[in-house]
Amino acid sequence: MNRLTREELMMNFIFSEGRLDCRSEDGLPMGNITFPAVDERVVNIDHVFTSPVFRGQGVAEKMMDALMAHLEKEGKLARLTCPYSQHYIEKHPQWSHLVER
């Protein structure tokens, strides 16, 4: 498979209770994030996974972008127990207001 640029990736985000699944335009699973509820206002981002064929193409970052926008819209905060989610917030401080203190 040829590597695609982030701009070329067509991604579909599917939210369900405590989970975000990402699929390619043709339905291939690209990755997922699990974020179970801690309480009514806080979720725990505990796992970020990208399918091996899509690694290195910005999929995890795009999934986190979508998740953080979703949490902001829902008025929720994130607890970051997954190392990737912690790294993501360091690189994207614009979302730091959504991190549980």
VMD Tcl script that builds the backbone (N, CA, C; Angstrom):
set m [mol new atoms 303]
animate dup $m
set s [atomselect $m all]
$s set {name element resname resid chain x y z} {
  {N N MET 1 A 0.842 -1.181 0.000}
  {CA C MET 1 A 0.000 0.000 0.000}
  {C C MET 1 A 0.885 1.241 0.000}
  {N N ASN 2 A 0.569 2.196 -0.830}
  {CA C ASN 2 A 1.301 3.457 -0.853}
  {C C ASN 2 A 0.946 4.293 0.359}
  {N N ARG 3 A 1.923 5.016 0.866}
  {CA C ARG 3 A 1.685 5.925 1.981}
  {C C ARG 3 A 0.949 7.150 1.472}
  {N N LEU 4 A -0.033 7.598 2.226}
  {CA C LEU 4 A -0.804 8.775 1.872}
  {C C LEU 4 A -0.447 9.925 2.795}
  {N N THR 5 A -0.579 11.142 2.298}
  {CA C THR 5 A -0.376 12.291 3.172}
  {C C THR 5 A -1.605 12.438 4.053}
  {N N ARG 6 A -1.470 13.184 5.149}
  {CA C ARG 6 A -2.613 13.411 6.035}
  {C C ARG 6 A -3.778 14.021 5.279}
  {N N GLU 7 A -3.481 14.900 4.357}
  {CA C GLU 7 A -4.532 15.560 3.594}
  {C C GLU 7 A -5.262 14.585 2.675}
  {N N GLU 8 A -4.562 13.532 2.240}
  {CA C GLU 8 A -5.153 12.562 1.329}
  {C C GLU 8 A -5.980 11.492 2.052}
  {N N LEU 9 A -5.756 11.324 3.344}
  {CA C LEU 9 A -6.480 10.308 4.092}
  {C C LEU 9 A -7.945 10.693 4.220}
  {N N MET 10 A -8.813 9.814 3.809}
  {CA C MET 10 A -10.247 10.006 4.005}
  {C C MET 10 A -10.637 9.121 5.176}
  {N N MET 11 A -11.092 9.748 6.251}
  {CA C MET 11 A -11.374 9.013 7.472}
  {C C MET 11 A -12.823 9.212 7.890}
  {N N ASN 12 A -13.425 8.144 8.354}
  {CA C ASN 12 A -14.772 8.199 8.904}
  {C C ASN 12 A -14.671 7.867 10.389}
  {N N PHE 13 A -15.183 8.761 11.224}
  {CA C PHE 13 A -15.140 8.573 12.667}
  {C C PHE 13 A -16.506 8.107 13.142}
  {N N ILE 14 A -16.513 7.025 13.918}
  {CA C ILE 14 A -17.741 6.449 14.433}
  {C C ILE 14 A -17.633 6.422 15.956}
  {N N PHE 15 A -18.484 7.239 16.590}
  {CA C PHE 15 A -18.501 7.292 18.044}
  {C C PHE 15 A -19.566 6.362 18.593}
  {N N SER 16 A -19.204 5.635 19.643}
  {CA C SER 16 A -20.155 4.858 20.421}
  {C C SER 16 A -19.782 5.085 21.885}
  {N N GLU 17 A -20.516 4.488 22.794}
  {CA C GLU 17 A -20.265 4.722 24.219}
  {C C GLU 17 A -18.830 4.343 24.585}
  {N N GLY 18 A -18.014 5.364 24.916}
  {CA C GLY 18 A -16.643 5.125 25.352}
  {C C GLY 18 A -15.683 4.653 24.278}
  {N N ARG 19 A -16.023 4.854 23.024}
  {CA C ARG 19 A -15.154 4.346 21.951}
  {C C ARG 19 A -15.299 5.194 20.694}
  {N N LEU 20 A -14.169 5.385 20.039}
  {CA C LEU 20 A -14.120 6.020 18.721}
  {C C LEU 20 A -13.452 5.036 17.775}
  {N N ASP 21 A -14.146 4.694 16.705}
  {CA C ASP 21 A -13.569 3.847 15.665}
  {C C ASP 21 A -13.341 4.697 14.432}
  {N N CYS 22 A -12.260 4.424 13.748}
  {CA C CYS 22 A -11.924 5.152 12.531}
  {C C CYS 22 A -11.819 4.147 11.393}
  {N N ARG 23 A -12.499 4.459 10.298}
  {CA C ARG 23 A -12.471 3.602 9.110}
  {C C ARG 23 A -12.077 4.432 7.898}
  {N N SER 24 A -11.437 3.783 6.965}
  {CA C SER 24 A -11.061 4.444 5.721}
  {C C SER 24 A -12.307 4.645 4.873}
  {N N GLU 25 A -12.151 5.387 3.807}
  {CA C GLU 25 A -13.261 5.647 2.889}
  {C C GLU 25 A -13.876 4.351 2.361}
  {N N ASP 26 A -13.036 3.331 2.186}
  {CA C ASP 26 A -13.552 2.055 1.681}
  {C C ASP 26 A -13.869 1.051 2.792}
  {N N GLY 27 A -13.960 1.539 4.038}
  {CA C GLY 27 A -14.423 0.705 5.146}
  {C C GLY 27 A -13.371 -0.055 5.915}
  {N N LEU 28 A -12.094 0.090 5.559}
  {CA C LEU 28 A -11.049 -0.614 6.299}
  {C C LEU 28 A -10.865 -0.004 7.681}
  {N N PRO 29 A -10.722 -0.844 8.727}
  {CA C PRO 29 A -10.471 -0.298 10.057}
  {C C PRO 29 A -9.080 0.337 10.113}
  {N N MET 30 A -9.042 1.592 10.527}
  {CA C MET 30 A -7.777 2.331 10.601}
  {C C MET 30 A -7.246 2.400 12.030}
  {N N GLY 31 A -8.150 2.400 12.998}
  {CA C GLY 31 A -7.734 2.480 14.390}
  {C C GLY 31 A -8.912 2.766 15.289}
  {N N ASN 32 A -8.610 2.890 16.591}
  {CA C ASN 32 A -9.653 3.204 17.554}
  {C C ASN 32 A -9.063 3.820 18.809}
  {N N ILE 33 A -9.929 4.450 19.557}
  {CA C ILE 33 A -9.587 5.005 20.868}
  {C C ILE 33 A -10.673 4.551 21.828}
  {N N THR 34 A -10.258 4.088 23.009}
  {CA C THR 34 A -11.243 3.800 24.047}
  {C C THR 34 A -11.130 4.866 25.122}
  {N N PHE 35 A -12.308 5.303 25.591}
  {CA C PHE 35 A -12.368 6.357 26.598}
  {C C PHE 35 A -13.576 6.133 27.515}
  {N N PRO 36 A -13.491 5.115 28.390}
  {CA C PRO 36 A -14.607 4.834 29.279}
  {C C PRO 36 A -14.877 5.992 30.241}
  {N N ALA 37 A -16.131 6.110 30.635}
  {CA C ALA 37 A -16.518 7.158 31.571}
  {C C ALA 37 A -15.945 6.866 32.955}
  {N N VAL 38 A -15.426 7.906 33.583}
  {CA C VAL 38 A -14.991 7.837 34.979}
  {C C VAL 38 A -16.169 8.258 35.855}
  {N N ASP 39 A -16.818 9.334 35.453}
  {CA C ASP 39 A -18.041 9.815 36.082}
  {C C ASP 39 A -18.827 10.582 35.023}
  {N N GLU 40 A -19.801 11.350 35.429}
  {CA C GLU 40 A -20.647 12.048 34.460}
  {C C GLU 40 A -19.903 13.078 33.624}
  {N N ARG 41 A -18.797 13.572 34.153}
  {CA C ARG 41 A -18.097 14.667 33.471}
  {C C ARG 41 A -16.712 14.301 32.933}
  {N N VAL 42 A -16.172 13.169 33.339}
  {CA C VAL 42 A -14.792 12.813 32.993}
  {C C VAL 42 A -14.749 11.449 32.298}
  {N N VAL 43 A -13.941 11.375 31.232}
  {CA C VAL 43 A -13.658 10.102 30.577}
  {C C VAL 43 A -12.163 9.819 30.712}
  {N N ASN 44 A -11.808 8.559 30.616}
  {CA C ASN 44 A -10.411 8.140 30.716}
  {C C ASN 44 A -9.941 7.651 29.348}
  {N N ILE 45 A -9.085 8.437 28.695}
  {CA C ILE 45 A -8.503 7.992 27.424}
  {C C ILE 45 A -7.412 6.986 27.775}
  {N N ASP 46 A -7.767 5.709 27.649}
  {CA C ASP 46 A -6.865 4.664 28.128}
  {C C ASP 46 A -6.190 3.850 27.034}
  {N N HIS 47 A -6.603 4.066 25.767}
  {CA C HIS 47 A -5.972 3.273 24.702}
  {C C HIS 47 A -6.182 3.951 23.350}
  {N N VAL 48 A -5.094 4.133 22.634}
  {CA C VAL 48 A -5.135 4.655 21.259}
  {C C VAL 48 A -4.415 3.627 20.392}
  {N N PHE 49 A -5.108 3.136 19.376}
  {CA C PHE 49 A -4.554 2.090 18.515}
  {C C PHE 49 A -4.707 2.487 17.058}
  {N N THR 50 A -3.642 2.302 16.287}
  {CA C THR 50 A -3.682 2.486 14.839}
  {C C THR 50 A -3.317 1.156 14.182}
  {N N SER 51 A -4.116 0.734 13.212}
  {CA C SER 51 A -3.827 -0.496 12.479}
  {C C SER 51 A -2.436 -0.392 11.851}
  {N N PRO 52 A -1.653 -1.455 11.896}
  {CA C PRO 52 A -0.282 -1.400 11.396}
  {C C PRO 52 A -0.137 -0.825 9.986}
  {N N VAL 53 A -1.045 -1.134 9.077}
  {CA C VAL 53 A -0.928 -0.667 7.695}
  {C C VAL 53 A -1.057 0.863 7.600}
  {N N PHE 54 A -1.682 1.489 8.599}
  {CA C PHE 54 A -1.886 2.940 8.562}
  {C C PHE 54 A -0.952 3.710 9.493}
  {N N ARG 55 A -0.056 3.042 10.168}
  {CA C ARG 55 A 0.851 3.732 11.100}
  {C C ARG 55 A 1.785 4.665 10.344}
  {N N GLY 56 A 2.144 5.759 11.003}
  {CA C GLY 56 A 3.048 6.735 10.419}
  {C C GLY 56 A 2.380 7.690 9.445}
  {N N GLN 57 A 1.051 7.681 9.402}
  {CA C GLN 57 A 0.322 8.528 8.461}
  {C C GLN 57 A -0.559 9.566 9.166}
  {N N GLY 58 A -0.388 9.725 10.472}
  {CA C GLY 58 A -1.148 10.737 11.194}
  {C C GLY 58 A -2.533 10.310 11.637}
  {N N VAL 59 A -2.824 9.014 11.579}
  {CA C VAL 59 A -4.151 8.532 11.936}
  {C C VAL 59 A -4.448 8.763 13.410}
  {N N ALA 60 A -3.531 8.416 14.294}
  {CA C ALA 60 A -3.763 8.588 15.734}
  {C C ALA 60 A -3.992 10.060 16.069}
  {N N GLU 61 A -3.218 10.931 15.463}
  {CA C GLU 61 A -3.377 12.366 15.707}
  {C C GLU 61 A -4.755 12.848 15.246}
  {N N LYS 62 A -5.191 12.405 14.072}
  {CA C LYS 62 A -6.505 12.803 13.562}
  {C C LYS 62 A -7.626 12.247 14.435}
  {N N MET 63 A -7.461 11.026 14.924}
  {CA C MET 63 A -8.466 10.468 15.826}
  {C C MET 63 A -8.528 11.274 17.121}
  {N N MET 64 A -7.368 11.642 17.658}
  {CA C MET 64 A -7.351 12.452 18.879}
  {C C MET 64 A -7.962 13.823 18.624}
  {N N ASP 65 A -7.682 14.423 17.470}
  {CA C ASP 65 A -8.318 15.706 17.120}
  {C C ASP 65 A -9.838 15.564 17.185}
  {N N ALA 66 A -10.355 14.514 16.567}
  {CA C ALA 66 A -11.803 14.289 16.531}
  {C C ALA 66 A -12.359 14.036 17.930}
  {N N LEU 67 A -11.642 13.250 18.717}
  {CA C LEU 67 A -12.107 12.954 20.068}
  {C C LEU 67 A -12.124 14.204 20.934}
  {N N MET 68 A -11.075 15.009 20.877}
  {CA C MET 68 A -11.033 16.211 21.715}
  {C C MET 68 A -12.143 17.185 21.321}
  {N N ALA 69 A -12.410 17.326 20.039}
  {CA C ALA 69 A -13.510 18.186 19.590}
  {C C ALA 69 A -14.845 17.629 20.104}
  {N N HIS 70 A -14.992 16.330 20.079}
  {CA C HIS 70 A -16.204 15.672 20.577}
  {C C HIS 70 A -16.376 15.932 22.072}
  {N N LEU 71 A -15.299 15.774 22.838}
  {CA C LEU 71 A -15.369 15.998 24.285}
  {C C LEU 71 A -15.716 17.453 24.596}
  {N N GLU 72 A -15.129 18.363 23.845}
  {CA C GLU 72 A -15.428 19.777 24.061}
  {C C GLU 72 A -16.916 20.042 23.806}
  {N N LYS 73 A -17.426 19.504 22.736}
  {CA C LYS 73 A -18.843 19.678 22.394}
  {C C LYS 73 A -19.752 19.094 23.478}
  {N N GLU 74 A -19.337 17.969 24.053}
  {CA C GLU 74 A -20.121 17.293 25.087}
  {C C GLU 74 A -19.913 17.894 26.483}
  {N N GLY 75 A -18.958 18.828 26.620}
  {CA C GLY 75 A -18.683 19.437 27.922}
  {C C GLY 75 A -17.999 18.492 28.898}
  {N N LYS 76 A -17.148 17.614 28.362}
  {CA C LYS 76 A -16.469 16.626 29.199}
  {C C LYS 76 A -14.976 16.912 29.287}
  {N N LEU 77 A -14.372 16.343 30.321}
  {CA C LEU 77 A -12.931 16.427 30.526}
  {C C LEU 77 A -12.314 15.056 30.288}
  {N N ALA 78 A -11.014 15.053 30.011}
  {CA C ALA 78 A -10.296 13.805 29.742}
  {C C ALA 78 A -9.239 13.544 30.807}
  {N N ARG 79 A -9.205 12.321 31.268}
  {CA C ARG 79 A -8.098 11.817 32.073}
  {C C ARG 79 A -7.216 11.073 31.077}
  {N N LEU 80 A -5.934 11.340 31.100}
  {CA C LEU 80 A -5.023 10.775 30.091}
  {C C LEU 80 A -4.161 9.680 30.700}
  {N N THR 81 A -4.571 8.428 30.559}
  {CA C THR 81 A -3.740 7.337 31.068}
  {C C THR 81 A -2.993 6.610 29.955}
  {N N CYS 82 A -3.363 6.836 28.722}
  {CA C CYS 82 A -2.635 6.273 27.587}
  {C C CYS 82 A -1.427 7.165 27.290}
  {N N PRO 83 A -0.228 6.599 27.166}
  {CA C PRO 83 A 0.949 7.421 26.882}
  {C C PRO 83 A 0.812 8.253 25.604}
  {N N TYR 84 A 0.173 7.701 24.575}
  {CA C TYR 84 A 0.029 8.495 23.348}
  {C C TYR 84 A -0.835 9.721 23.601}
  {N N SER 85 A -1.908 9.583 24.371}
  {CA C SER 85 A -2.772 10.733 24.639}
  {C C SER 85 A -2.019 11.820 25.409}
  {N N GLN 86 A -1.136 11.427 26.298}
  {CA C GLN 86 A -0.316 12.395 27.035}
  {C C GLN 86 A 0.627 13.134 26.091}
  {N N HIS 87 A 1.256 12.394 25.210}
  {CA C HIS 87 A 2.156 12.975 24.213}
  {C C HIS 87 A 1.389 13.920 23.287}
  {N N TYR 88 A 0.205 13.506 22.877}
  {CA C TYR 88 A -0.625 14.326 21.996}
  {C C TYR 88 A -0.915 15.688 22.638}
  {N N ILE 89 A -1.307 15.690 23.913}
  {CA C ILE 89 A -1.645 16.951 24.585}
  {C C ILE 89 A -0.417 17.847 24.706}
  {N N GLU 90 A 0.744 17.270 24.918}
  {CA C GLU 90 A 1.975 18.069 24.957}
  {C C GLU 90 A 2.197 18.793 23.634}
  {N N LYS 91 A 1.879 18.132 22.525}
  {CA C LYS 91 A 2.059 18.722 21.197}
  {C C LYS 91 A 0.883 19.593 20.759}
  {N N HIS 92 A -0.250 19.478 21.445}
  {CA C HIS 92 A -1.467 20.219 21.079}
  {C C HIS 92 A -2.048 20.907 22.319}
  {N N PRO 93 A -1.341 21.900 22.849}
  {CA C PRO 93 A -1.804 22.548 24.088}
  {C C PRO 93 A -3.143 23.267 23.953}
  {N N GLN 94 A -3.610 23.466 22.728}
  {CA C GLN 94 A -4.912 24.105 22.549}
  {C C GLN 94 A -6.045 23.280 23.156}
  {N N TRP 95 A -5.797 22.009 23.441}
  {CA C TRP 95 A -6.803 21.145 24.057}
  {C C TRP 95 A -6.574 20.955 25.555}
  {N N SER 96 A -5.557 21.573 26.118}
  {CA C SER 96 A -5.205 21.333 27.531}
  {C C SER 96 A -6.320 21.723 28.493}
  {N N HIS 97 A -7.208 22.623 28.079}
  {CA C HIS 97 A -8.322 23.006 28.960}
  {C C HIS 97 A -9.322 21.858 29.165}
  {N N LEU 98 A -9.206 20.823 28.378}
  {CA C LEU 98 A -10.097 19.665 28.498}
  {C C LEU 98 A -9.487 18.532 29.318}
  {N N VAL 99 A -8.280 18.738 29.836}
  {CA C VAL 99 A -7.609 17.706 30.614}
  {C C VAL 99 A -7.976 17.880 32.085}
  {N N GLU 100 A -8.376 16.772 32.687}
  {CA C GLU 100 A -8.723 16.774 34.111}
  {C C GLU 100 A -7.507 17.223 34.920}
  {N N ARG 101 A -7.740 18.106 35.850}
  {CA C ARG 101 A -6.644 18.608 36.722}
  {C C ARG 101 A -6.735 17.988 38.088}
}
mol reanalyze $m
mol bondsrecalc $m
mol representation Tube
mol addrep $m
